[in-house]
Amino acid sequence: MQISHTLTGVTLKAEAQDVADAAALSEEHAASERTLAKVFRRILPFIFACYVISYLDRTNVGFAALTMNHDLGLTAEQFGWGAGLFFIGYFIFEIPSNLIMQKVGARVWIARIMITWGVFSMLTAFVVGPKSFAAARFMLGVAEAGFTPGIYLYFTHWFPGKWRAKVTAAFLVGIPVANMIGSPVSGALLQLGGMHGLHSWQWLLLIEGVPAVILGIACLFVLADRPEKAKWLSDEEKAILARRLAAEQKGIATKHGAKLRDAMTNWRVFVLAFVNFCGIVGSIGVGLWMPQIIKQFGVSHAVVGGLTAVPYAIGAVVMLLWARLANRASNRIPYVAGALVIAAVALTASVMTEVPALKLVALCFTVSGILAFQATYWAIPSSFLTGRAAAGGLALIVSVGNLGGFVGPSMIGVIKQMSNGFTAPLMAVSAVLLVGAATIAWLGDPGADTEETVAGH
């Protein structure tokens, strides 16, 4: 009887301890959620503004082309080739740039990236022909290399799991916002005509390159490399966030490794890079050529700017809703693949009609699908990459993917010049999007089992 009472007492104490531990874990989690909300409000608006400017500077040449191509004597093939060379420079220097950032910190390196790309964006205003245009675009890519994967890497230093998916989706809204702001502004600048011996497209490139330099300087004062260096977090907040991030990163490292070679020898990284390549063929290919597609409606430059903004305004709403649905689902892959299928079907539909209103509606679905893909895709690689594996792996995915930024515009330019129209080139882009959808559906989610393990702990 005495033994029975003793065992009962031990059991009750153990149960009480379990309840206390569960309560402590619950409070720890709640405190970390409050801290993460504070971090989100503090750093995301600034990074978002930087991304808006980066996307504007890489795509505003699509508007400049409306008058620049005539002034410089650029053919469709030369423009597509030159515009796409941006991504060759980006590809070559992407991984080295991200590894340097991992070593020296985001604050200094992102500032360097933004200042140099702002300068090269402005220098593009002084190109005189196809060769100098191609060289300027290549150097702009070299200057900006590492920015996007650097931001994704930066997020892994601050946000765990599903918070990272939420932050990435909010960050990527910068793509449609850049087009919503930049399209009307670019159209209006072209409408003004030249001043002081410079053409309107030159003023467009000069004016839109200045914000990158200003924000680059601001990086040195606004960003903190990691939570432990953030003066606006209390010691308790830093400790809570560090424990949560360490637990997640330990789970990822145990399952997939954290060294650079773990990413470079993981075949899933290369498959994801190919899927990103397919998405960017559509994103940049359609984005750079859309002003010229809409110009065929027979409208002014200012109206082209307004109409080009419409698909991106709609896409901004769709991508956030799509990302929210995907983030709540147990399997996000159908949302990633489905977005590419929608974009491909809509792009095909856009060339099946000559009615401007219907063509614009189809382009709205195309852009929405591409943006929805980007908003859901990036939660996948960050779910199984950490440490130097994340630095190298994310850079590899972005750099190989960004080759699509070369292939898309140049492929459209070559096929357009051969076929004398947009039907064949846009059908080719649609096929690439479908290949990307099939590939990600086949791969599945490499990080699903890791997320379940971390959540279980």
C-alpha positions as a Markdown table, in Angstrom:
| # | Residue | x | y | z |
|---|---|---|---|---|
| 1 | Met | 0.0 | 0.0 | 0.0 |
| 2 | Gln | 2.8 | 2.4 | 0.9 |
| 3 | Ile | 4.5 | 1.6 | -2.5 |
| 4 | Ser | 1.2 | 2.4 | -4.3 |
| 5 | His | 0.9 | 5.8 | -2.6 |
| 6 | Thr | 4.5 | 6.6 | -3.4 |
| 7 | Leu | 4.0 | 5.7 | -7.1 |
| 8 | Thr | 0.8 | 7.8 | -7.2 |
| 9 | Gly | 2.7 | 10.8 | -5.7 |
| 10 | Val | 5.5 | 10.5 | -8.2 |
| 11 | Thr | 3.0 | 10.3 | -11.0 |
| 12 | Leu | 1.2 | 13.4 | -9.9 |
| 13 | Lys | 4.4 | 15.3 | -9.5 |
| 14 | Ala | 5.5 | 14.3 | -13.0 |
| 15 | Glu | 2.1 | 15.3 | -14.4 |
| 16 | Ala | 2.3 | 18.6 | -12.6 |
| 17 | Gln | 5.8 | 19.2 | -14.0 |
| 18 | Asp | 4.6 | 18.3 | -17.5 |
| 19 | Val | 1.8 | 20.9 | -17.1 |
| 20 | Ala | 4.3 | 23.5 | -15.9 |
| 21 | Asp | 6.7 | 22.8 | -18.7 |
| 22 | Ala | 3.9 | 23.0 | -21.3 |
| 23 | Ala | 2.8 | 26.3 | -19.8 |
| 24 | Ala | 6.3 | 27.7 | -19.9 |
| 25 | Leu | 6.7 | 26.6 | -23.5 |
| 26 | Ser | 3.4 | 28.2 | -24.4 |
| 27 | Glu | 4.5 | 31.5 | -22.8 |
| 28 | Glu | 7.9 | 31.3 | -24.5 |
| 29 | His | 6.1 | 30.8 | -27.9 |
| 30 | Ala | 3.7 | 33.7 | -27.2 |
| 31 | Ala | 6.6 | 36.0 | -26.3 |
| 32 | Ser | 8.5 | 35.0 | -29.4 |
| 33 | Glu | 5.5 | 35.7 | -31.5 |
| 34 | Arg | 5.2 | 39.2 | -30.0 |
| 35 | Thr | 8.9 | 39.8 | -30.7 |
| 36 | Leu | 8.6 | 38.6 | -34.3 |
| 37 | Ala | 5.7 | 40.9 | -34.9 |
| 38 | Lys | 7.8 | 43.8 | -33.6 |
| 39 | Val | 10.7 | 42.7 | -35.9 |
| 40 | Phe | 8.3 | 42.5 | -38.8 |
| 41 | Arg | 7.1 | 46.1 | -38.3 |
| 42 | Arg | 10.6 | 47.4 | -37.8 |
| 43 | Ile | 12.6 | 45.9 | -40.7 |
| 44 | Leu | 10.2 | 44.9 | -43.4 |
| 45 | Pro | 8.9 | 48.3 | -44.6 |
| 46 | Phe | 12.5 | 49.4 | -45.3 |
| 47 | Ile | 13.5 | 46.2 | -47.1 |
| 48 | Phe | 10.3 | 46.3 | -49.0 |
| 49 | Ala | 11.1 | 49.8 | -50.3 |
| 50 | Cys | 14.6 | 48.6 | -51.3 |
| 51 | Tyr | 13.1 | 45.8 | -53.3 |
| 52 | Val | 10.6 | 48.1 | -55.0 |
| 53 | Ile | 13.5 | 50.2 | -56.3 |
| 54 | Ser | 15.6 | 47.2 | -57.3 |
| 55 | Tyr | 12.8 | 45.8 | -59.4 |
| 56 | Leu | 12.0 | 49.2 | -60.9 |
| 57 | Asp | 15.7 | 49.6 | -61.9 |
| 58 | Arg | 15.9 | 46.2 | -63.6 |
| 59 | Thr | 12.6 | 46.5 | -65.6 |
| 60 | Asn | 12.3 | 50.2 | -66.4 |
| 61 | Val | 14.3 | 49.6 | -69.5 |
| 62 | Gly | 11.1 | 48.0 | -70.9 |
| 63 | Phe | 9.5 | 51.5 | -70.9 |
| 64 | Ala | 12.7 | 53.2 | -72.0 |
| 65 | Ala | 12.6 | 50.9 | -75.1 |
| 66 | Leu | 9.4 | 52.5 | -76.4 |
| 67 | Thr | 11.6 | 55.4 | -77.6 |
| 68 | Met | 15.2 | 54.3 | -76.9 |
| 69 | Asn | 15.1 | 51.5 | -79.4 |
| 70 | His | 14.4 | 53.9 | -82.2 |
| 71 | Asp | 16.9 | 56.5 | -81.0 |
| 72 | Leu | 19.7 | 53.8 | -80.7 |
| 73 | Gly | 18.6 | 51.8 | -83.7 |
| 74 | Leu | 18.0 | 48.6 | -81.6 |
| 75 | Thr | 16.2 | 45.7 | -83.2 |
| 76 | Ala | 13.9 | 43.5 | -81.2 |
| 77 | Glu | 16.6 | 40.8 | -81.0 |
| 78 | Gln | 19.2 | 43.3 | -79.9 |
| 79 | Phe | 17.0 | 44.7 | -77.2 |
| 80 | Gly | 16.0 | 41.3 | -75.9 |
| 81 | Trp | 19.6 | 40.1 | -75.8 |
| 82 | Gly | 20.9 | 43.3 | -74.2 |
| 83 | Ala | 18.2 | 43.5 | -71.6 |
| 84 | Gly | 18.7 | 39.9 | -70.7 |
| 85 | Leu | 22.4 | 40.3 | -70.2 |
| 86 | Phe | 21.6 | 41.9 | -66.8 |
| 87 | Phe | 20.9 | 38.3 | -65.6 |
| 88 | Ile | 24.1 | 36.9 | -66.9 |
| 89 | Gly | 26.0 | 39.4 | -64.8 |
| 90 | Tyr | 23.7 | 38.6 | -61.9 |
| 91 | Phe | 24.3 | 34.8 | -62.4 |
| 92 | Ile | 28.1 | 35.0 | -62.4 |
| 93 | Phe | 28.4 | 37.0 | -59.2 |
| 94 | Glu | 25.4 | 35.8 | -57.3 |
| 95 | Ile | 26.9 | 33.1 | -55.1 |
| 96 | Pro | 30.2 | 35.0 | -54.3 |
| 97 | Ser | 28.1 | 38.0 | -53.3 |
| 98 | Asn | 25.9 | 36.0 | -50.9 |
| 99 | Leu | 28.9 | 34.3 | -49.3 |
| 100 | Ile | 30.6 | 37.7 | -48.8 |
| 101 | Met | 27.4 | 39.0 | -47.2 |
| 102 | Gln | 27.3 | 35.9 | -44.8 |
| 103 | Lys | 30.8 | 37.0 | -43.7 |
| 104 | Val | 30.7 | 40.8 | -43.6 |
| 105 | Gly | 27.0 | 41.2 | -42.7 |
| 106 | Ala | 23.9 | 42.4 | -44.5 |
| 107 | Arg | 24.1 | 46.1 | -43.4 |
| 108 | Val | 27.3 | 46.9 | -45.2 |
| 109 | Trp | 26.9 | 44.5 | -48.1 |
| 110 | Ile | 23.3 | 45.5 | -49.1 |
| 111 | Ala | 24.3 | 49.1 | -48.9 |
| 112 | Arg | 27.2 | 48.4 | -51.3 |
| 113 | Ile | 24.9 | 46.6 | -53.7 |
| 114 | Met | 22.3 | 49.3 | -53.8 |
| 115 | Ile | 24.7 | 52.2 | -54.2 |
| 116 | Thr | 26.6 | 50.5 | -57.1 |
| 117 | Trp | 23.5 | 49.4 | -58.9 |
| 118 | Gly | 22.0 | 52.9 | -58.6 |
| 119 | Val | 25.1 | 54.3 | -60.2 |
| 120 | Phe | 25.1 | 51.8 | -63.1 |
| 121 | Ser | 21.4 | 52.3 | -63.6 |
| 122 | Met | 21.9 | 56.0 | -64.2 |
| 123 | Leu | 25.0 | 55.3 | -66.4 |
| 124 | Thr | 22.7 | 53.3 | -68.7 |
| 125 | Ala | 21.2 | 56.6 | -69.8 |
| 126 | Phe | 24.3 | 57.4 | -71.7 |
| 127 | Val | 24.6 | 54.2 | -73.9 |
| 128 | Val | 24.9 | 55.0 | -77.6 |
| 129 | Gly | 24.2 | 51.6 | -79.4 |
| 130 | Pro | 23.6 | 47.9 | -79.0 |
| 131 | Lys | 27.1 | 47.1 | -77.7 |
| 132 | Ser | 27.2 | 49.8 | -75.0 |
| 133 | Phe | 23.5 | 49.0 | -74.0 |
| 134 | Ala | 24.5 | 45.3 | -73.6 |
| 135 | Ala | 27.6 | 46.2 | -71.5 |
| 136 | Ala | 25.6 | 48.6 | -69.3 |
| 137 | Arg | 22.9 | 45.9 | -68.6 |
| 138 | Phe | 25.6 | 43.3 | -67.8 |
| 139 | Met | 27.3 | 45.7 | -65.3 |
| 140 | Leu | 24.0 | 46.5 | -63.7 |
| 141 | Gly | 23.5 | 42.8 | -63.1 |
| 142 | Val | 27.0 | 42.5 | -61.6 |
| 143 | Ala | 26.3 | 45.4 | -59.3 |
| 144 | Glu | 22.9 | 44.1 | -58.1 |
| 145 | Ala | 24.1 | 40.4 | -57.8 |
| 146 | Gly | 23.3 | 39.0 | -54.4 |
| 147 | Phe | 20.6 | 41.4 | -53.5 |
| 148 | Thr | 17.6 | 39.1 | -53.7 |
| 149 | Pro | 19.2 | 35.9 | -52.2 |
| 150 | Gly | 20.9 | 38.2 | -49.7 |
| 151 | Ile | 17.5 | 39.3 | -48.5 |
| 152 | Tyr | 16.2 | 35.8 | -48.3 |
| 153 | Leu | 19.3 | 34.8 | -46.3 |
| 154 | Tyr | 18.8 | 37.9 | -44.1 |
| 155 | Phe | 15.3 | 36.6 | -43.3 |
| 156 | Thr | 16.7 | 33.3 | -42.1 |
| 157 | His | 18.6 | 35.3 | -39.5 |
| 158 | Trp | 15.5 | 36.9 | -38.2 |
| 159 | Phe | 12.4 | 34.8 | -38.9 |
| 160 | Pro | 11.6 | 31.1 | -38.3 |
| 161 | Gly | 9.3 | 28.8 | -40.3 |
| 162 | Lys | 5.9 | 30.1 | -41.3 |
| 163 | Trp | 6.9 | 33.6 | -40.3 |
| 164 | Arg | 9.5 | 33.5 | -43.1 |
| 165 | Ala | 6.9 | 32.5 | -45.6 |
| 166 | Lys | 4.7 | 35.4 | -44.5 |
| 167 | Val | 7.6 | 37.9 | -44.7 |
| 168 | Thr | 8.7 | 36.6 | -48.1 |
| 169 | Ala | 5.2 | 37.0 | -49.5 |
| 170 | Ala | 5.0 | 40.6 | -48.1 |
| 171 | Phe | 8.5 | 41.3 | -49.5 |
| 172 | Leu | 7.6 | 40.1 | -53.0 |
| 173 | Val | 4.6 | 42.4 | -53.1 |
| 174 | Gly | 7.4 | 44.8 | -54.1 |
| 175 | Ile | 7.3 | 43.4 | -57.6 |
| 176 | Pro | 3.7 | 44.5 | -58.4 |
| 177 | Val | 4.1 | 47.7 | -56.4 |
| 178 | Ala | 7.3 | 48.6 | -58.4 |
| 179 | Asn | 5.2 | 48.2 | -61.6 |
| 180 | Met | 2.2 | 50.0 | -60.2 |
| 181 | Ile | 4.3 | 53.0 | -59.3 |
| 182 | Gly | 6.9 | 52.8 | -62.0 |
| 183 | Ser | 4.6 | 52.2 | -65.0 |
| 184 | Pro | 2.6 | 55.4 | -64.7 |
| 185 | Val | 5.7 | 57.4 | -63.7 |
| 186 | Ser | 7.8 | 56.0 | -66.6 |
| 187 | Gly | 5.0 | 56.6 | -69.0 |
| 188 | Ala | 4.6 | 60.2 | -67.9 |
| 189 | Leu | 8.4 | 60.8 | -68.1 |
| 190 | Leu | 8.4 | 59.5 | -71.7 |
| 191 | Gln | 5.5 | 61.7 | -72.5 |
| 192 | Leu | 7.3 | 64.9 | -71.4 |
| 193 | Gly | 9.9 | 64.7 | -74.2 |
| 194 | Gly | 13.6 | 65.6 | -73.9 |
| 195 | Met | 15.2 | 68.4 | -72.0 |
| 196 | His | 18.7 | 69.9 | -71.8 |
| 197 | Gly | 20.0 | 67.8 | -74.6 |
| 198 | Leu | 18.8 | 64.5 | -73.2 |
| 199 | His | 16.0 | 62.3 | -74.6 |
| 200 | Ser | 13.0 | 61.4 | -72.4 |
| 201 | Trp | 14.2 | 57.8 | -71.9 |
| 202 | Gln | 17.6 | 59.1 | -70.6 |
| 203 | Trp | 15.8 | 61.2 | -68.0 |
| 204 | Leu | 13.7 | 58.2 | -67.1 |
| 205 | Leu | 16.8 | 56.1 | -66.3 |
| 206 | Leu | 18.6 | 58.9 | -64.5 |
| 207 | Ile | 15.7 | 59.9 | -62.3 |
| 208 | Glu | 14.7 | 56.3 | -61.4 |
| 209 | Gly | 18.3 | 55.4 | -60.5 |
| 210 | Val | 18.7 | 58.0 | -57.7 |
| 211 | Pro | 16.5 | 56.3 | -55.0 |
| 212 | Ala | 18.7 | 53.2 | -55.0 |
| 213 | Val | 21.7 | 55.3 | -54.0 |
| 214 | Ile | 19.8 | 57.1 | -51.3 |
| 215 | Leu | 18.4 | 53.9 | -49.8 |
| 216 | Gly | 21.8 | 52.3 | -50.1 |
| 217 | Ile | 23.3 | 55.0 | -47.8 |
| 218 | Ala | 20.3 | 54.6 | -45.5 |
| 219 | Cys | 21.0 | 50.9 | -45.1 |
| 220 | Leu | 24.0 | 51.7 | -43.0 |
| 221 | Phe | 21.8 | 53.4 | -40.4 |
| 222 | Val | 18.6 | 51.3 | -40.6 |
| 223 | Leu | 19.6 | 47.7 | -40.8 |
| 224 | Ala | 21.1 | 45.4 | -38.1 |
| 225 | Asp | 22.8 | 42.3 | -39.2 |
| 226 | Arg | 21.2 | 39.9 | -36.6 |
| 227 | Pro | 18.8 | 40.2 | -33.7 |
| 228 | Glu | 21.7 | 40.3 | -31.1 |
| 229 | Lys | 23.0 | 43.5 | -32.8 |
| 230 | Ala | 19.6 | 45.2 | -32.8 |
| 231 | Lys | 19.5 | 48.1 | -30.3 |
| 232 | Trp | 15.7 | 48.3 | -30.6 |
| 233 | Leu | 15.3 | 44.8 | -29.0 |
| 234 | Ser | 15.5 | 44.2 | -25.3 |
| 235 | Asp | 17.9 | 41.6 | -23.9 |
| 236 | Glu | 15.0 | 39.3 | -23.2 |
| 237 | Glu | 13.6 | 39.7 | -26.7 |
| 238 | Lys | 17.0 | 38.9 | -28.2 |
| 239 | Ala | 17.3 | 35.8 | -26.0 |
| 240 | Ile | 13.8 | 34.5 | -26.8 |
| 241 | Leu | 14.3 | 35.0 | -30.6 |
| 242 | Ala | 17.7 | 33.4 | -30.5 |
| 243 | Arg | 16.4 | 30.3 | -28.8 |
| 244 | Arg | 13.5 | 29.8 | -31.3 |
| 245 | Leu | 15.8 | 30.4 | -34.3 |
| 246 | Ala | 18.5 | 28.0 | -32.9 |
| 247 | Ala | 15.9 | 25.3 | -32.4 |
| 248 | Glu | 14.7 | 25.5 | -36.0 |
| 249 | Gln | 18.2 | 25.7 | -37.5 |
| 250 | Lys | 19.3 | 22.7 | -35.4 |
| 251 | Gly | 16.4 | 20.7 | -36.8 |
| 252 | Ile | 17.2 | 21.7 | -40.4 |
| 253 | Ala | 21.0 | 21.1 | -40.0 |
| 254 | Thr | 20.3 | 17.6 | -38.5 |
| 255 | Lys | 18.1 | 16.6 | -41.4 |
| 256 | His | 19.8 | 18.4 | -44.4 |
| 257 | Gly | 23.1 | 19.8 | -43.2 |
| 258 | Ala | 24.3 | 23.4 | -42.8 |
| 259 | Lys | 27.6 | 23.4 | -44.7 |
| 260 | Leu | 28.0 | 24.9 | -48.2 |
| 261 | Arg | 28.7 | 21.5 | -49.7 |
| 262 | Asp | 25.4 | 20.2 | -48.3 |
| 263 | Ala | 23.6 | 22.6 | -50.5 |
| 264 | Met | 25.8 | 22.1 | -53.5 |
| 265 | Thr | 25.4 | 18.3 | -53.4 |
| 266 | Asn | 21.7 | 18.3 | -52.7 |
| 267 | Trp | 19.9 | 17.5 | -56.0 |
| 268 | Arg | 16.7 | 19.1 | -54.7 |
| 269 | Val | 18.4 | 22.5 | -54.8 |
| 270 | Phe | 19.2 | 22.2 | -58.5 |
| 271 | Val | 15.6 | 21.1 | -59.3 |
| 272 | Leu | 14.3 | 24.1 | -57.4 |
| 273 | Ala | 16.7 | 26.3 | -59.3 |
| 274 | Phe | 15.2 | 24.9 | -62.6 |
| 275 | Val | 11.7 | 25.6 | -61.4 |
| 276 | Asn | 12.7 | 29.2 | -60.5 |
| 277 | Phe | 14.2 | 29.5 | -63.9 |
| 278 | Cys | 10.9 | 28.6 | -65.5 |
| 279 | Gly | 9.0 | 31.1 | -63.4 |
| 280 | Ile | 11.5 | 33.9 | -64.2 |
| 281 | Val | 11.3 | 33.2 | -67.9 |
| 282 | Gly | 7.7 | 34.2 | -67.6 |
| 283 | Ser | 8.1 | 37.0 | -65.0 |
| 284 | Ile | 10.9 | 38.9 | -66.7 |
| 285 | Gly | 10.0 | 37.9 | -70.3 |
| 286 | Val | 6.4 | 39.2 | -70.0 |
| 287 | Gly | 7.3 | 42.1 | -67.7 |
| 288 | Leu | 10.0 | 43.6 | -70.0 |
| 289 | Trp | 7.9 | 43.2 | -73.1 |
| 290 | Met | 4.5 | 44.2 | -71.7 |
| 291 | Pro | 4.8 | 47.9 | -72.5 |
| 292 | Gln | 5.4 | 47.0 | -76.1 |
| 293 | Ile | 2.6 | 44.5 | -76.1 |
| 294 | Ile | 0.2 | 47.1 | -74.8 |
| 295 | Lys | 1.5 | 49.7 | -77.1 |
| 296 | Gln | 0.0 | 47.7 | -79.9 |
| 297 | Phe | -3.4 | 48.8 | -78.6 |
| 298 | Gly | -2.7 | 52.1 | -80.3 |
| 299 | Val | -2.5 | 54.2 | -77.2 |
| 300 | Ser | -0.1 | 57.0 | -76.0 |
| 301 | His | 2.9 | 56.4 | -73.8 |
| 302 | Ala | 1.1 | 57.7 | -70.7 |
| 303 | Val | -1.9 | 55.3 | -71.3 |
| 304 | Val | 0.6 | 52.5 | -71.8 |
| 305 | Gly | 2.0 | 53.3 | -68.3 |
| 306 | Gly | -1.5 | 53.3 | -66.7 |
| 307 | Leu | -2.6 | 50.0 | -68.4 |
| 308 | Thr | 0.7 | 48.2 | -67.6 |
| 309 | Ala | 0.1 | 48.9 | -63.9 |
| 310 | Val | -3.4 | 47.3 | -63.9 |
| 311 | Pro | -2.2 | 43.6 | -64.1 |
| 312 | Tyr | 0.3 | 44.3 | -61.2 |
| 313 | Ala | -2.3 | 46.0 | -59.1 |
| 314 | Ile | -4.6 | 43.0 | -59.3 |
| 315 | Gly | -1.7 | 40.6 | -59.0 |
| 316 | Ala | -0.6 | 42.3 | -55.7 |
| 317 | Val | -3.9 | 41.4 | -54.1 |
| 318 | Val | -4.0 | 37.9 | -55.6 |
| 319 | Met | -0.5 | 37.0 | -54.5 |
| 320 | Leu | -1.2 | 37.9 | -50.9 |
| 321 | Leu | -4.4 | 35.9 | -50.8 |
| 322 | Trp | -2.8 | 33.0 | -52.5 |
| 323 | Ala | 0.2 | 33.0 | -50.1 |
| 324 | Arg | -2.2 | 33.1 | -47.1 |
| 325 | Leu | -4.1 | 30.0 | -48.4 |
| 326 | Ala | -0.8 | 28.2 | -49.1 |
| 327 | Asn | 0.6 | 29.0 | -45.7 |
| 328 | Arg | -2.5 | 27.5 | -44.0 |
| 329 | Ala | -2.4 | 24.3 | -46.1 |
| 330 | Ser | -0.6 | 21.2 | -45.0 |
| 331 | Asn | 0.9 | 20.9 | -48.5 |
| 332 | Arg | 1.9 | 24.1 | -50.4 |
| 333 | Ile | 3.0 | 22.4 | -53.6 |
| 334 | Pro | -0.4 | 22.4 | -55.3 |
| 335 | Tyr | -0.5 | 26.2 | -54.8 |
| 336 | Val | 3.0 | 26.7 | -56.3 |
| 337 | Ala | 2.3 | 24.4 | -59.3 |
| 338 | Gly | -1.3 | 25.7 | -59.7 |
| 339 | Ala | -0.1 | 29.3 | -60.0 |
| 340 | Leu | 2.2 | 28.5 | -62.9 |
| 341 | Val | -0.6 | 26.6 | -64.7 |
| 342 | Ile | -2.9 | 29.6 | -64.3 |
| 343 | Ala | -0.2 | 31.9 | -65.7 |
| 344 | Ala | 0.5 | 29.6 | -68.7 |
| 345 | Val | -3.1 | 29.1 | -69.6 |
| 346 | Ala | -3.8 | 32.9 | -69.3 |
| 347 | Leu | -0.8 | 33.8 | -71.4 |
| 348 | Thr | -2.0 | 31.4 | -74.1 |
| 349 | Ala | -5.4 | 33.0 | -74.0 |
| 350 | Ser | -3.9 | 36.5 | -74.4 |
| 351 | Val | -2.6 | 35.6 | -77.9 |
| 352 | Met | -5.9 | 34.1 | -78.9 |
| 353 | Thr | -7.7 | 37.4 | -79.0 |
| 354 | Glu | -7.2 | 40.7 | -80.7 |
| 355 | Val | -9.7 | 42.6 | -78.5 |
| 356 | Pro | -7.6 | 44.9 | -76.3 |
| 357 | Ala | -9.9 | 44.6 | -73.2 |
| 358 | Leu | -9.8 | 40.7 | -73.4 |
| 359 | Lys | -6.1 | 40.7 | -73.9 |
| 360 | Leu | -5.6 | 42.9 | -70.9 |
| 361 | Val | -7.8 | 40.6 | -68.8 |
| 362 | Ala | -5.7 | 37.6 | -69.9 |
| 363 | Leu | -2.5 | 39.5 | -69.0 |
| 364 | Cys | -4.0 | 40.2 | -65.5 |
| 365 | Phe | -4.4 | 36.5 | -64.9 |
| 366 | Thr | -0.9 | 35.8 | -66.3 |
| 367 | Val | 0.7 | 38.3 | -64.0 |
| 368 | Ser | -1.4 | 37.2 | -61.0 |
| 369 | Gly | -0.4 | 33.6 | -61.6 |
| 370 | Ile | 3.3 | 34.4 | -61.8 |
| 371 | Leu | 3.2 | 36.6 | -58.7 |
| 372 | Ala | 1.3 | 33.9 | -56.8 |
| 373 | Phe | 4.0 | 31.4 | -57.8 |
| 374 | Gln | 6.7 | 33.7 | -56.5 |
| 375 | Ala | 4.9 | 34.4 | -53.2 |
| 376 | Thr | 4.5 | 30.6 | -52.4 |
| 377 | Tyr | 7.7 | 29.2 | -54.0 |
| 378 | Trp | 10.3 | 30.8 | -51.7 |
| 379 | Ala | 8.9 | 29.2 | -48.6 |
| 380 | Ile | 10.2 | 25.8 | -50.0 |
| 381 | Pro | 14.0 | 26.3 | -50.2 |
| 382 | Ser | 14.2 | 28.2 | -46.9 |
| 383 | Ser | 12.5 | 25.3 | -45.2 |
| 384 | Phe | 15.4 | 22.9 | -45.6 |
| 385 | Leu | 18.5 | 25.2 | -45.9 |
| 386 | Thr | 20.3 | 26.9 | -43.1 |
| 387 | Gly | 23.8 | 28.3 | -42.3 |
| 388 | Arg | 26.3 | 28.4 | -45.1 |
| 389 | Ala | 24.0 | 25.9 | -46.9 |
| 390 | Ala | 21.4 | 28.6 | -47.0 |
| 391 | Ala | 23.9 | 31.3 | -48.2 |
| 392 | Gly | 25.1 | 29.1 | -51.0 |
| 393 | Gly | 21.9 | 27.2 | -51.8 |
| 394 | Leu | 19.6 | 30.3 | -52.0 |
| 395 | Ala | 22.2 | 32.1 | -54.1 |
| 396 | Leu | 22.5 | 29.1 | -56.4 |
| 397 | Ile | 18.7 | 28.9 | -56.8 |
| 398 | Val | 18.4 | 32.6 | -57.5 |
| 399 | Ser | 21.4 | 32.7 | -59.8 |
| 400 | Val | 20.4 | 29.7 | -61.9 |
| 401 | Gly | 16.8 | 30.9 | -61.9 |
| 402 | Asn | 17.8 | 34.4 | -63.0 |
| 403 | Leu | 19.2 | 32.9 | -66.2 |
| 404 | Gly | 15.5 | 32.8 | -67.0 |
| 405 | Gly | 15.7 | 36.6 | -67.0 |
| 406 | Phe | 18.2 | 36.3 | -69.9 |
| 407 | Val | 16.4 | 33.5 | -71.7 |
| 408 | Gly | 12.9 | 35.0 | -71.4 |
| 409 | Pro | 13.5 | 38.5 | -73.0 |
| 410 | Ser | 16.0 | 37.3 | -75.5 |
| 411 | Met | 13.8 | 34.3 | -76.6 |
| 412 | Ile | 10.8 | 36.6 | -77.1 |
| 413 | Gly | 13.0 | 39.1 | -79.1 |
| 414 | Val | 14.4 | 36.4 | -81.4 |
| 415 | Ile | 11.1 | 34.6 | -82.0 |
| 416 | Lys | 9.3 | 38.0 | -82.4 |
| 417 | Gln | 11.8 | 39.1 | -85.0 |
| 418 | Met | 11.4 | 35.8 | -86.9 |
| 419 | Ser | 7.6 | 35.6 | -86.7 |
| 420 | Asn | 6.9 | 39.4 | -86.8 |
| 421 | Gly | 4.5 | 39.2 | -83.9 |
| 422 | Phe | 4.0 | 38.2 | -80.2 |
| 423 | Thr | 1.9 | 35.1 | -80.7 |
| 424 | Ala | 4.7 | 32.5 | -81.1 |
| 425 | Pro | 7.1 | 33.9 | -78.5 |
| 426 | Leu | 4.4 | 34.1 | -75.8 |
| 427 | Met | 3.3 | 30.6 | -76.6 |
| 428 | Ala | 6.9 | 29.5 | -76.0 |
| 429 | Val | 6.9 | 31.3 | -72.6 |
| 430 | Ser | 3.6 | 29.5 | -71.7 |
| 431 | Ala | 5.2 | 26.1 | -72.5 |
| 432 | Val | 8.1 | 26.9 | -70.2 |
| 433 | Leu | 5.7 | 27.8 | -67.3 |
| 434 | Leu | 3.9 | 24.5 | -67.8 |
| 435 | Val | 7.3 | 22.6 | -67.6 |
| 436 | Gly | 8.0 | 24.4 | -64.3 |
| 437 | Ala | 4.6 | 23.5 | -62.9 |
| 438 | Ala | 5.1 | 19.8 | -63.8 |
| 439 | Thr | 8.6 | 19.8 | -62.2 |
| 440 | Ile | 7.6 | 21.2 | -58.9 |
| 441 | Ala | 4.6 | 18.9 | -58.7 |
| 442 | Trp | 7.0 | 16.0 | -59.3 |
| 443 | Leu | 9.5 | 17.2 | -56.7 |
| 444 | Gly | 7.1 | 17.8 | -53.8 |
| 445 | Asp | 8.1 | 19.7 | -50.7 |
| 446 | Pro | 11.7 | 18.8 | -49.5 |
| 447 | Gly | 11.2 | 20.6 | -46.2 |
| 448 | Ala | 7.9 | 19.2 | -45.1 |
| 449 | Asp | 9.3 | 16.4 | -42.9 |
| 450 | Thr | 11.8 | 18.9 | -41.3 |
| 451 | Glu | 9.0 | 21.4 | -40.5 |
| 452 | Glu | 7.0 | 18.5 | -38.9 |
| 453 | Thr | 10.0 | 17.5 | -36.8 |
| 454 | Val | 10.7 | 21.0 | -35.6 |
| 455 | Ala | 7.0 | 21.6 | -34.8 |
| 456 | Gly | 7.0 | 18.3 | -32.8 |
| 457 | His | 9.9 | 19.5 | -30.6 |
